[in-house]
């Protein structure tokens, strides 16, 4: 079975989180789908575009949490 890079990243992140470690996964695709692999407790209102285009630096605006 062929897995995409996103699926591989999601699986690795999940395994690391299951081991009790904190994980930060970055989805820089034009059509982000990485967050669809996880139930989000908090969905960030902004993302990589706002960080790069408008120099957004507030982490709570950029990072979704599971």
Buried (B, 14 or more C-beta within 10 A) or exposed (E): EEEEEBBEBBEEBBEEBEEEEEBEBEBEEEEEEBBEBBEEEEEBEBBBEBBEEEEBEEEEEBEBEB
